[in-house]
Each structure stands twice: as C-alpha cells, then as structure tokens.
Amino acid sequence: MNTQNSRNKQSGFTLIELSIVLVIIGLIVGGVLVGQDLIKAAEVRATITQIEKYNTSVRTFQGKFGGLPGDLVASTAAQYGIFDLTTVGGTAGFGDGNGLIEGGAAGSSAFLGEPAVFWKHLTDAGLADGNYGTNLVKATGASASQSIAGTYIPAAKLARGNSFTVASSNGFNYYFIAGLGSATQITIATGVYAAGTNNLTPQEGQNIDAKVDDGKPFSGSVTALNAINPLSTAANIVSPTVSGTIYTVTATAGTAANCATGTAATNAVADTYNVRLASPACSLRIRFN
C-alpha cells in the first residue's frame, strides 16, 4: 500500500465539508444580524412605551392637581407638598398655570423653570418612572457642567445618550428625544443645556414616528428636528427646519448624512426619513397626547 497517497487523500476538507462550514458561518452571521435588529426593535418599542406612560402620567397629574407638571400654580403645589416655583431668582412666568411648559422665552426648552420642574413634579406625585430632580434648587448661581440624564431627566430606552425633555411651541406641549447629556447649570432660574446631538438613526426616527403618528418627518404630531445647536434657543423647537443640516439637499436623495431627504432641483423637503443612512442623524419632537 502507498501510505503517502493515503495520507494525501485524508488531508484537507472535501467540498461537502467546506459547504457545511460555510453554511454554519452564514447561519451564525445571520443570527447575529437578526439579533441586532431584534434588539433595536425592542429599544424602539420600549421608547414608545415610555411616551405612552408619560402621557398617562401627565393626564393623571392634571386630573389630580388641576394643572400640568411643571406648570402647576405655585400655591397649589405648596398645598400638596409638591416642589413649587414661588421664588425663582426673580424670573416671572414659571408655575403660572397657563397650560404650557415654558422655559423662559417663548418656544424655549432651556433647562430652567417649568421644563426642569416637570420631571420633579411627576416624581413628587409618584407618577415618574424614576427619581428626578432631587437636587434642583431655586436660587440663581452657576455650577460646573454635569450630567442630567437619569438624574434630572429620563434617559430614553433607545440608549446611545438619548434623553427626554419637554417644552412648548405654538400653543402645544412636546416631548423631545435627543442627546442631552449635560447642563451647564442645575438651577431652576438659570439652567441651560449643553449643545444637543442628533442621536437617533433615521430608521429609528421613522419607526417611532410611524407607530405614534404618520411616519413622516415634517408633518403630524411627531416631527424631526436638528439638535446640533443648544435646545435652549427657541428657533430649534418652533418647527421643522428646511435649511441647515436636518435634511439632505443632494442630487441623489438619501446619500448625505442627514435625517430626512430632499432634492437639489427643487430645494424642497420630500417628507421622508433618510433610512439609507445607518448612523445617528435625528432628534424628535412629539406632541403631548
């Protein structure tokens, strides 16, 4: 017997064996990808559940105390032992009971006044999903920039640094989901967010929008916004913008790193999320229900 030939025949993989290995590798890779998609879908569902819970909590608070959290009249808040805004460094208009969550200037979501107290009020009433605003103070004065996510405002289940905040615009109250990880001052009178970031992918934005509203970034009760600039400026929350970096203006829609798509020919918004982009590029504004 030729032992050398026998050894040659026994070495290496046959085509069938290689095929089996490739199939196994494919199944593993496919399973990982499917698993990632399932995780992302679960995060979106969990975030939508948060929105639904907050809406329920707000309605419950309003029914019990006769006003919105944050906007509750100071005397009523004091009567129930809830954090009140009787003295806020001389700033007027907080806790005025006008039905709008206001952070100073109209259309501003600066971390002062009613937006800052909103989550504290829900916490005091036992209607929050965490313990927020324990260290809020009324006096003016600056402190070092510090994290607010999970401490003063809720972190979104989408993770990646996304958090919830609240503000009003054009007579409506809104939740905002954006990257809001720090504030320069943690005082009711003077707190201001650090620059926000667009931390949702267009696909995540569309998925949330479609389940809560109409799935379009520039219409309905859920709209896409640009959070690159600090959310304390009113212009960033009044309405979806058709300039700057919120949407793509290219000959081939969907190729640039923007949340929504448009066309260079007409310079018009196509009212669709740029789902071909896999990286984060969106922030969302969601009207109270």
C-alpha positions as CSV (number, residue, x, y, z in Angstrom):
1,M,0.0,0.0,0.0
2,N,1.1,3.5,-0.8
3,T,0.9,5.2,2.6
4,Q,1.9,8.6,1.1
5,N,-1.2,8.6,-1.2
6,S,-3.4,7.6,1.8
7,R,-2.1,10.5,3.8
8,N,-2.8,12.9,0.9
9,K,-6.3,11.6,0.5
10,Q,-7.0,12.1,4.2
11,S,-5.7,15.7,4.4
12,G,-7.8,18.8,3.9
13,F,-11.6,19.3,3.6
14,T,-13.9,17.9,1.0
15,L,-16.3,20.3,-0.9
16,I,-19.2,18.9,1.1
17,E,-17.3,19.7,4.4
18,L,-16.5,23.2,3.2
19,S,-20.1,23.8,2.2
20,I,-21.2,22.7,5.7
21,V,-18.7,25.1,7.3
22,L,-19.9,28.0,5.1
23,V,-23.5,27.3,5.9
24,I,-22.8,27.3,9.6
25,I,-20.8,30.6,9.3
26,G,-23.7,32.1,7.3
27,L,-26.2,31.0,10.0
28,I,-24.1,32.5,12.7
29,V,-23.7,35.8,10.9
30,G,-27.4,35.9,10.0
31,G,-28.3,35.1,13.6
32,V,-26.1,38.0,14.9
33,L,-27.7,40.4,12.4
34,V,-31.2,39.3,13.2
35,G,-30.4,39.5,16.9
36,Q,-29.2,43.1,16.5
37,D,-32.4,44.0,14.6
38,L,-34.5,42.5,17.3
39,I,-32.6,44.5,20.0
40,K,-33.1,47.7,18.0
41,A,-36.8,46.9,17.5
42,A,-37.2,46.2,21.3
43,E,-35.5,49.5,22.1
44,V,-37.9,51.4,19.8
45,R,-40.9,49.6,21.4
46,A,-39.6,50.4,24.9
47,T,-39.2,54.1,24.0
48,I,-42.7,54.3,22.6
49,T,-43.9,52.7,25.8
50,Q,-42.1,55.4,27.7
51,I,-44.0,58.1,25.7
52,E,-47.3,56.4,26.4
53,K,-46.5,56.2,30.1
54,Y,-45.6,59.8,30.3
55,N,-48.8,60.8,28.5
56,T,-50.8,58.8,31.1
57,S,-48.8,60.3,34.0
58,V,-49.4,63.8,32.7
59,R,-53.2,63.2,32.4
60,T,-53.3,61.6,35.9
61,F,-51.3,64.5,37.4
62,Q,-53.6,67.1,35.7
63,G,-56.7,65.3,36.9
64,K,-55.5,65.1,40.5
65,F,-53.9,68.6,40.9
66,G,-55.7,70.7,38.3
67,G,-52.6,71.6,36.3
68,L,-49.7,70.3,34.3
69,P,-46.5,69.1,35.9
70,G,-44.0,72.0,35.8
71,D,-46.8,74.5,35.0
72,L,-48.7,73.8,38.3
73,V,-49.6,77.1,40.1
74,A,-47.1,77.5,43.0
75,S,-49.8,77.9,45.7
76,T,-51.4,74.6,44.6
77,A,-48.1,72.8,44.5
78,A,-47.3,74.0,48.0
79,Q,-50.7,72.9,49.2
80,Y,-50.0,69.3,48.1
81,G,-46.4,69.4,49.3
82,I,-45.0,69.4,45.7
83,F,-42.0,71.4,44.6
84,D,-43.2,74.9,44.0
85,L,-41.9,77.8,42.0
86,T,-42.8,80.6,44.4
87,T,-39.2,82.1,44.2
88,V,-37.1,81.6,41.1
89,G,-34.4,84.2,41.2
90,G,-36.8,86.9,40.2
91,T,-37.9,85.2,37.0
92,A,-41.6,85.7,36.3
93,G,-43.9,83.4,34.5
94,F,-42.9,80.0,36.0
95,G,-45.7,78.0,37.6
96,D,-48.3,80.2,36.1
97,G,-50.9,77.6,35.2
98,N,-51.4,78.7,31.6
99,G,-51.2,75.1,30.3
100,L,-47.8,75.4,28.6
101,I,-44.5,74.1,29.7
102,E,-42.2,77.1,29.3
103,G,-38.5,77.5,29.9
104,G,-38.3,81.3,29.9
105,A,-38.6,82.8,26.4
106,A,-41.5,81.6,24.3
107,G,-40.6,78.4,22.5
108,S,-37.5,77.7,24.5
109,S,-36.6,74.4,26.1
110,A,-33.8,75.8,28.3
111,F,-33.3,73.7,31.4
112,L,-34.9,76.2,33.7
113,G,-38.3,77.0,35.1
114,E,-41.1,74.6,34.0
115,P,-39.2,72.1,31.8
116,A,-36.8,71.5,34.7
117,V,-39.5,71.1,37.3
118,F,-41.8,68.9,35.0
119,W,-40.0,65.6,35.9
120,K,-39.6,66.7,39.5
121,H,-43.3,67.2,39.8
122,L,-44.1,63.8,38.3
123,T,-41.5,62.3,40.8
124,D,-43.1,64.1,43.8
125,A,-46.5,62.8,42.7
126,G,-45.3,59.2,42.4
127,L,-46.0,59.2,38.7
128,A,-42.5,59.1,37.2
129,D,-40.5,56.0,36.2
130,G,-37.6,57.2,38.3
131,N,-36.4,59.7,40.8
132,Y,-35.7,63.0,39.1
133,G,-34.7,66.5,40.2
134,T,-33.7,65.7,43.8
135,N,-31.0,68.4,43.8
136,L,-32.9,71.1,41.9
137,V,-32.6,74.5,43.6
138,K,-34.4,77.7,43.1
139,A,-31.6,80.2,43.7
140,T,-29.5,81.6,40.9
141,G,-25.9,80.7,40.5
142,A,-23.7,78.6,38.3
143,S,-22.2,75.2,38.8
144,A,-19.9,73.0,36.8
145,S,-21.4,71.2,33.8
146,Q,-22.9,67.9,35.0
147,S,-24.8,65.0,33.6
148,I,-28.6,65.3,33.8
149,A,-29.7,62.1,32.0
150,G,-31.2,59.8,34.6
151,T,-30.8,62.3,37.3
152,Y,-32.9,65.3,36.2
153,I,-34.5,64.0,33.1
154,P,-35.3,60.4,31.9
155,A,-32.9,58.5,29.7
156,A,-34.6,57.1,26.6
157,K,-34.6,53.3,26.2
158,L,-33.0,53.8,22.8
159,A,-29.8,54.5,24.8
160,R,-26.9,56.0,22.9
161,G,-27.1,59.1,25.0
162,N,-30.7,59.9,24.1
163,S,-32.9,61.5,26.8
164,F,-36.3,63.1,27.2
165,T,-37.1,66.7,27.8
166,V,-40.2,68.9,27.5
167,A,-41.1,72.3,26.2
168,S,-43.9,74.1,24.4
169,S,-44.2,75.7,20.9
170,N,-47.0,77.5,19.1
171,G,-49.5,76.6,21.9
172,F,-48.6,72.9,22.1
173,N,-46.5,70.9,24.6
174,Y,-43.9,68.5,23.3
175,Y,-41.6,65.8,24.4
176,F,-38.1,65.9,22.8
177,I,-35.8,62.9,22.3
178,A,-32.2,64.0,21.7
179,G,-28.7,63.7,23.0
180,L,-28.9,65.9,26.2
181,G,-26.3,64.5,28.5
182,S,-25.3,67.6,30.4
183,A,-26.4,71.1,31.5
184,T,-24.1,74.0,32.4
185,Q,-26.2,75.0,35.5
186,I,-28.5,72.9,37.6
187,T,-30.7,75.7,38.9
188,I,-34.3,76.5,38.2
189,A,-33.6,80.1,37.3
190,T,-30.6,79.7,35.1
191,G,-30.0,76.2,33.8
192,V,-29.1,75.8,30.2
193,Y,-28.5,72.6,28.2
194,A,-25.1,72.0,26.7
195,A,-25.2,71.6,22.9
196,G,-27.5,68.7,21.9
197,T,-26.8,66.0,19.4
198,N,-28.8,64.1,16.9
199,N,-28.6,60.6,18.4
200,L,-31.4,58.7,16.6
201,T,-30.8,57.0,13.3
202,P,-33.3,57.9,10.5
203,Q,-34.7,54.3,10.7
204,E,-35.3,54.7,14.5
205,G,-37.0,58.1,13.9
206,Q,-39.2,56.6,11.2
207,N,-40.1,53.6,13.3
208,I,-41.2,55.8,16.3
209,D,-42.9,58.3,14.0
210,A,-44.9,55.5,12.2
211,K,-46.1,53.9,15.4
212,V,-47.0,57.1,17.1
213,D,-48.0,59.3,14.1
214,D,-47.8,59.3,10.3
215,G,-44.2,58.2,9.7
216,K,-43.3,61.5,8.0
217,P,-40.5,63.7,9.5
218,F,-42.1,67.1,8.7
219,S,-45.8,66.6,9.4
220,G,-48.2,65.5,12.1
221,S,-47.6,65.2,15.8
222,V,-44.1,63.7,15.6
223,T,-41.5,65.7,13.7
224,A,-37.8,65.6,13.1
225,L,-35.6,68.4,14.4
226,N,-32.0,69.5,14.4
227,A,-30.4,69.3,17.8
228,I,-26.9,70.3,16.8
229,N,-27.4,73.7,18.4
230,P,-28.4,74.0,22.1
231,L,-32.1,73.3,22.5
232,S,-32.4,76.4,24.7
233,T,-32.8,78.5,21.6
234,A,-36.4,78.9,20.5
235,A,-35.7,78.6,16.8
236,N,-34.7,75.0,17.1
237,I,-38.0,73.8,18.5
238,V,-40.7,76.0,16.9
239,S,-41.0,74.0,13.7
240,P,-39.0,71.6,11.5
241,T,-36.4,73.5,9.5
242,V,-35.9,73.3,5.8
243,S,-32.3,74.6,6.0
244,G,-29.1,73.7,7.7
245,T,-28.4,70.0,8.4
246,I,-31.8,68.5,9.2
247,Y,-32.4,67.2,5.7
248,T,-30.4,66.2,2.6
249,V,-30.2,68.5,-0.4
250,T,-28.4,66.5,-2.9
251,A,-29.0,65.3,-6.5
252,T,-29.3,61.8,-5.1
253,A,-31.6,61.9,-2.2
254,G,-30.7,59.8,0.8
255,T,-26.9,59.7,0.3
256,A,-25.8,62.5,2.7
257,A,-25.6,62.3,6.5
258,N,-28.9,63.9,7.3
259,C,-32.2,62.8,8.9
260,A,-34.6,63.4,6.1
261,T,-34.4,63.7,2.3
262,G,-34.9,66.4,-0.3
263,T,-33.9,67.2,-3.8
264,A,-31.4,69.7,-5.2
265,A,-33.6,70.5,-8.2
266,T,-36.5,72.0,-6.2
267,N,-34.7,72.6,-2.8
268,A,-37.8,71.0,-1.3
269,V,-38.3,68.6,1.5
270,A,-39.6,65.2,0.4
271,D,-41.0,64.4,3.8
272,T,-39.3,61.0,4.1
273,Y,-36.8,59.8,6.6
274,N,-33.3,59.1,5.1
275,V,-33.4,55.4,6.0
276,R,-30.5,54.6,3.8
277,L,-28.3,56.3,6.4
278,A,-27.3,53.9,9.2
279,S,-25.7,56.4,11.5
280,P,-27.4,58.7,14.0
281,A,-28.7,62.0,12.4
282,C,-32.1,62.7,14.0
283,S,-33.9,64.2,17.0
284,L,-37.6,64.0,17.5
285,R,-40.3,66.4,18.8
286,I,-43.5,64.5,20.0
287,R,-46.7,66.4,20.9
288,F,-48.4,65.6,24.2
289,N,-51.3,63.3,23.8
